[in-house]
Amino acid sequence: MLKRWVSSFFDAWLVRRIPASEEIALSQRNIFIFPSNFGLAYLLTTLAVYLLGTNYSNNLALFLAFFLVSIFVGSIWHSFRNLSGLHLSSESASEGYVGDYGSFYVRAKASQPHIQIALKFGTETASYVTLTEPEVTRVTVVKRLTKRGRFKPGRLTLESYYPLGLFRTWTHLDLGQATLVYPKPIGCQLPLRGSQSGLNQDEGETATAKGNEEFESLRSYQAGESLRQVAWKQYAQGRGMMTKQFEQPEQETCWLVLMHTPGRDIEERLSKLCYRVQELSRQGGLYGLDLGTERITPSLGEKHRQTCLKTLALFGTGGEA
């Protein structure tokens, strides 16, 4: 209970101290320094050397203790300088599925060298960057995608133990990053025909797409059309430039209906629909999506697939598709 209260208090303080921004420059206002575990052991050792020196009036031991203290104090400045002046800004993030790792991109701009800086979200694996000269570097920071919809990874932690590991210099930044997380696909077999819901009959939707499967007719050639479609045999017979037209067989419309999808809860049903959207898109099928409150008319192509996946991701979250 106490730990939760302290965490809530610290988070509220961070919001006031370091508000969210898409671009942040590090300075004394948003950089924190505290001795590392090694630094605390170093201090205890220095104190022991000092006590021995005073107890035995040993000037050499006292000199060593003061020398160790000077190194400790000097490390504070170098630790701060390793983060100070670094400019960070957010870039796009990769979309993904629940349970996958998403990539969040951060642009780091340096005006001086910055050595071995770790960037991470929470307890995730850190990404390390070293900037040895004024430059702009794109850093990829990963975060497990745990929730469907608009996903925010939380505050980005930057930390450094440079130069001697005596101090942990760190900051927690909110760059306002977010990404879209789709339901995790679950393999299944669903009824694909809309006849059970009457959707095909109501819409009266069929698909006839132009392609290269079945010859349909000839028509006059128009400037700009592909020469691969020209009927060269007819041209050689003196009938002029003619273009071949092809027609694909008529495709039957498939509907993916949420209320007809089996599952223990809404998330499992959305995951099964996500899987079928991927499969139908891969097979080149004509399909539509009916979620009750939202309905996407049947279509083909990558844009239609993305629209369906986005609708599944945002369903019931209050987000706009």
C-alpha positions as CSV (number, residue, x, y, z in Angstrom):
1,M,0.0,0.0,0.0
2,L,2.8,2.4,1.0
3,K,4.8,1.5,-2.2
4,R,1.7,2.2,-4.4
5,W,1.2,5.6,-2.7
6,V,4.8,6.6,-3.1
7,S,4.7,5.5,-6.8
8,S,1.6,7.6,-7.4
9,F,3.0,10.6,-5.6
10,F,6.3,10.3,-7.6
11,D,4.3,10.0,-10.9
12,A,2.3,13.1,-10.1
13,W,5.4,15.0,-9.2
14,L,7.0,13.9,-12.5
15,V,4.1,15.2,-14.5
16,R,4.6,18.7,-12.9
17,R,8.4,18.6,-13.0
18,I,8.8,17.1,-16.5
19,P,5.5,17.6,-18.5
20,A,4.9,15.6,-21.7
21,S,6.5,17.1,-24.8
22,E,7.4,15.7,-28.2
23,E,10.8,17.4,-28.0
24,I,12.8,17.8,-24.8
25,A,16.3,19.2,-24.0
26,L,18.0,17.7,-21.0
27,S,19.3,20.2,-18.4
28,Q,19.6,20.5,-14.6
29,R,15.8,20.7,-14.3
30,N,15.1,17.2,-15.6
31,I,18.3,15.3,-14.8
32,F,18.7,13.4,-11.5
33,I,21.9,12.1,-10.0
34,F,22.3,9.6,-7.2
35,P,25.2,7.3,-6.1
36,S,25.1,3.8,-7.6
37,N,25.6,0.7,-5.5
38,F,29.2,0.8,-6.5
39,G,29.4,4.5,-5.5
40,L,28.0,3.8,-2.0
41,A,30.6,1.1,-1.5
42,Y,33.2,3.5,-2.7
43,L,32.1,6.1,-0.1
44,L,32.2,3.5,2.7
45,T,35.7,2.5,1.6
46,T,36.8,6.1,1.6
47,L,35.3,6.7,5.0
48,A,37.1,3.6,6.4
49,V,40.5,4.9,4.9
50,Y,39.8,8.3,6.5
51,L,39.1,6.8,9.9
52,L,42.2,4.7,9.8
53,G,44.3,7.7,8.8
54,T,42.9,9.8,11.7
55,N,43.2,7.0,14.2
56,Y,46.9,6.3,13.4
57,S,47.8,9.8,12.4
58,N,48.9,8.5,9.0
59,N,49.2,11.4,6.6
60,L,49.5,9.0,3.6
61,A,46.1,7.4,4.5
62,L,44.5,10.8,4.9
63,F,45.9,11.9,1.5
64,L,44.5,8.8,-0.1
65,A,41.0,9.5,1.5
66,F,41.0,13.1,0.3
67,F,42.1,12.0,-3.2
68,L,39.3,9.5,-3.3
69,V,36.8,12.2,-2.2
70,S,38.0,14.5,-5.0
71,I,37.5,11.8,-7.6
72,F,34.0,11.2,-6.2
73,V,33.0,14.9,-6.4
74,G,34.6,15.3,-9.8
75,S,32.5,12.4,-11.1
76,I,29.3,14.3,-10.3
77,W,30.1,16.9,-12.9
78,H,31.1,14.5,-15.6
79,S,28.0,12.3,-14.9
80,F,25.7,15.3,-15.3
81,R,27.6,16.6,-18.4
82,N,27.1,13.2,-20.1
83,L,23.3,13.8,-20.3
84,S,23.1,17.5,-20.2
85,G,22.5,19.2,-23.6
86,L,21.1,16.1,-25.3
87,H,18.0,16.9,-27.4
88,L,15.4,14.2,-27.7
89,S,12.3,14.1,-30.0
90,S,9.7,11.5,-30.8
91,E,9.3,9.9,-34.2
92,S,6.8,7.3,-35.5
93,A,6.3,3.9,-33.9
94,S,5.6,0.6,-35.5
95,E,2.2,-0.9,-35.3
96,G,1.8,-4.5,-34.0
97,Y,-0.3,-7.2,-32.3
98,V,-1.0,-7.8,-28.7
99,G,1.9,-9.7,-27.1
100,D,4.5,-8.6,-29.7
101,Y,7.2,-6.1,-29.1
102,G,6.6,-2.7,-30.7
103,S,9.4,-0.4,-31.9
104,F,9.3,3.2,-30.8
105,Y,11.7,5.6,-32.5
106,V,13.5,8.4,-30.8
107,R,15.7,11.0,-32.4
108,A,18.7,12.1,-30.4
109,K,20.6,15.3,-31.3
110,A,23.9,16.0,-29.7
111,S,26.1,19.1,-29.5
112,Q,28.9,17.3,-27.6
113,P,29.9,13.7,-27.0
114,H,27.6,11.5,-25.0
115,I,28.9,8.1,-23.9
116,Q,26.9,4.8,-23.3
117,I,23.5,6.2,-22.7
118,A,20.7,3.6,-22.1
119,L,17.2,4.2,-23.3
120,K,14.3,1.9,-22.1
121,F,10.7,1.7,-21.1
122,G,10.3,0.4,-17.6
123,T,12.0,-2.9,-17.1
124,E,12.3,-3.7,-20.8
125,T,15.7,-4.3,-22.5
126,A,17.6,-1.1,-22.9
127,S,19.0,0.3,-26.2
128,Y,22.4,1.9,-25.9
129,V,23.7,4.9,-27.9
130,T,27.0,6.7,-28.0
131,L,27.3,10.0,-29.7
132,T,31.0,11.0,-30.2
133,E,30.4,14.1,-32.3
134,P,27.6,16.6,-33.0
135,E,25.1,14.5,-35.0
136,V,21.5,13.3,-35.1
137,T,20.9,9.6,-34.3
138,R,17.7,7.5,-34.6
139,V,17.4,5.1,-31.7
140,T,14.9,2.2,-31.6
141,V,13.5,1.4,-28.1
142,V,11.3,-1.7,-27.7
143,K,8.2,-2.2,-25.5
144,R,5.9,-5.2,-25.2
145,L,2.4,-4.4,-26.5
146,T,0.1,-5.5,-23.8
147,K,-3.2,-3.8,-24.7
148,R,-5.3,-3.5,-27.8
149,G,-6.1,0.0,-29.2
150,R,-4.1,3.2,-28.8
151,F,-1.1,2.1,-26.8
152,K,1.2,4.4,-24.9
153,P,4.5,3.0,-23.7
154,G,4.8,5.3,-20.7
155,R,7.8,7.4,-19.7
156,L,11.1,6.8,-21.4
157,T,14.0,6.3,-19.0
158,L,17.5,7.5,-20.0
159,E,20.3,6.5,-17.7
160,S,24.1,6.6,-17.6
161,Y,26.9,5.4,-15.3
162,Y,29.6,7.3,-17.1
163,P,32.5,7.8,-16.4
164,L,33.4,5.6,-13.4
165,G,30.1,4.0,-12.4
166,L,30.0,5.9,-9.2
167,F,26.7,7.7,-10.0
168,R,23.5,6.8,-11.8
169,T,22.4,9.7,-13.8
170,W,18.9,9.4,-15.2
171,T,15.7,11.0,-16.3
172,H,12.1,10.0,-17.1
173,L,10.7,11.6,-20.2
174,D,7.2,11.6,-21.7
175,L,7.6,12.1,-25.4
176,G,3.9,11.6,-26.1
177,Q,4.5,8.5,-28.1
178,A,1.7,6.1,-29.0
179,T,1.0,3.3,-31.5
180,L,-1.9,1.2,-32.8
181,V,-2.1,-2.3,-31.4
182,Y,-4.2,-4.9,-33.2
183,P,-5.8,-8.0,-31.6
184,K,-3.5,-11.0,-31.5
185,P,-4.6,-13.3,-34.3
186,I,-6.0,-16.6,-33.2
187,G,-6.2,-19.3,-35.9
188,C,-9.7,-20.5,-36.5
189,Q,-12.3,-21.4,-39.2
190,L,-15.3,-19.1,-39.4
191,P,-18.3,-19.0,-41.7
192,L,-17.4,-16.6,-44.4
193,R,-20.7,-16.3,-46.3
194,G,-23.0,-13.5,-45.5
195,S,-26.2,-15.5,-46.4
196,Q,-26.8,-16.3,-42.7
197,S,-27.2,-12.7,-41.9
198,G,-28.8,-11.6,-45.1
199,L,-26.0,-9.1,-45.7
200,N,-25.3,-10.1,-49.2
201,Q,-28.9,-9.9,-50.3
202,D,-29.4,-6.5,-48.6
203,E,-26.3,-5.0,-50.1
204,G,-26.5,-6.8,-53.4
205,E,-22.7,-6.6,-53.6
206,T,-20.7,-8.6,-56.1
207,A,-17.2,-8.1,-57.3
208,T,-16.0,-7.9,-60.9
209,A,-12.4,-6.9,-61.1
210,K,-10.3,-6.3,-64.2
211,G,-7.3,-8.5,-64.3
212,N,-5.4,-11.0,-66.5
213,E,-7.4,-14.2,-66.1
214,E,-10.2,-14.4,-68.8
215,F,-10.3,-12.6,-72.1
216,E,-13.4,-10.4,-72.5
217,S,-13.2,-8.1,-75.5
218,L,-11.2,-5.7,-77.7
219,R,-11.5,-1.9,-77.7
220,S,-9.6,1.0,-79.4
221,Y,-6.2,1.7,-77.9
222,Q,-5.9,4.9,-75.9
223,A,-2.7,6.8,-75.4
224,G,-0.9,6.0,-72.3
225,E,-2.1,2.4,-71.9
226,S,0.4,-0.4,-71.4
227,L,1.7,-1.9,-74.6
228,R,1.6,-5.3,-73.0
229,Q,-2.2,-5.2,-73.4
230,V,-2.1,-4.4,-77.2
231,A,-3.5,-7.0,-79.5
232,W,-0.5,-7.2,-81.8
233,K,-2.0,-10.0,-83.9
234,Q,-4.9,-7.7,-84.9
235,Y,-2.5,-4.8,-85.5
236,A,-0.5,-7.0,-87.9
237,Q,-3.7,-7.7,-89.8
238,G,-4.1,-4.0,-90.4
239,R,-7.0,-3.5,-88.0
240,G,-5.3,-0.8,-86.1
241,M,-4.2,-0.5,-82.4
242,M,-6.6,-2.5,-80.2
243,T,-6.4,-3.1,-76.4
244,K,-7.3,-6.5,-74.9
245,Q,-9.7,-6.4,-71.9
246,F,-9.7,-9.2,-69.4
247,E,-12.2,-10.1,-66.7
248,Q,-11.8,-12.1,-63.5
249,P,-14.6,-14.5,-62.5
250,E,-17.2,-12.9,-60.4
251,Q,-16.3,-13.3,-56.7
252,E,-18.8,-13.9,-54.0
253,T,-18.8,-11.5,-51.1
254,C,-17.8,-12.8,-47.7
255,W,-18.8,-11.2,-44.4
256,L,-17.0,-11.4,-41.1
257,V,-19.7,-10.9,-38.4
258,L,-18.8,-10.3,-34.8
259,M,-22.0,-11.6,-33.4
260,H,-21.6,-14.9,-35.3
261,T,-18.0,-15.4,-34.1
262,P,-17.5,-17.9,-31.2
263,G,-15.3,-17.0,-28.3
264,R,-15.2,-16.8,-24.5
265,D,-15.0,-13.0,-24.5
266,I,-14.9,-10.0,-26.9
267,E,-11.1,-10.1,-27.1
268,E,-11.0,-13.7,-28.3
269,R,-13.7,-13.0,-30.9
270,L,-11.8,-9.9,-32.2
271,S,-8.6,-12.0,-32.3
272,K,-10.3,-14.6,-34.5
273,L,-11.7,-11.9,-36.8
274,C,-8.2,-10.4,-37.1
275,Y,-6.9,-13.8,-38.2
276,R,-9.6,-14.2,-40.8
277,V,-9.0,-10.7,-42.1
278,Q,-5.3,-11.6,-42.6
279,E,-6.1,-14.9,-44.3
280,L,-8.7,-13.5,-46.7
281,S,-6.5,-10.6,-47.6
282,R,-3.6,-13.0,-48.3
283,Q,-5.9,-15.1,-50.5
284,G,-7.2,-12.1,-52.4
285,G,-10.8,-12.6,-51.2
286,L,-13.6,-10.0,-51.2
287,Y,-14.8,-9.5,-47.7
288,G,-16.6,-7.1,-45.4
289,L,-16.6,-6.6,-41.6
290,D,-19.7,-6.2,-39.4
291,L,-19.1,-5.4,-35.8
292,G,-22.7,-4.4,-35.0
293,T,-22.0,-0.7,-34.3
294,E,-19.5,-0.5,-37.1
295,R,-19.6,-1.9,-40.6
296,I,-17.1,-1.9,-43.4
297,T,-18.4,-2.7,-46.9
298,P,-16.7,-5.5,-48.8
299,S,-13.5,-4.6,-50.8
300,L,-10.1,-5.8,-51.7
301,G,-6.5,-4.7,-51.3
302,E,-4.0,-3.6,-48.6
303,K,-5.9,-0.4,-47.8
304,H,-9.0,-2.3,-47.0
305,R,-7.0,-4.7,-44.8
306,Q,-5.5,-1.9,-42.9
307,T,-9.0,-0.3,-42.4
308,C,-10.4,-3.5,-41.1
309,L,-7.5,-4.1,-38.7
310,K,-7.7,-0.5,-37.4
311,T,-11.4,-0.9,-36.8
312,L,-10.8,-4.2,-34.9
313,A,-8.0,-2.5,-32.8
314,L,-10.1,0.5,-31.8
315,F,-13.4,-1.3,-31.3
316,G,-14.9,-0.5,-27.9
317,T,-11.9,1.7,-26.9
318,G,-13.5,5.0,-27.7
319,G,-11.0,5.7,-30.4
320,E,-11.9,6.8,-33.9
321,A,-11.2,4.4,-36.8
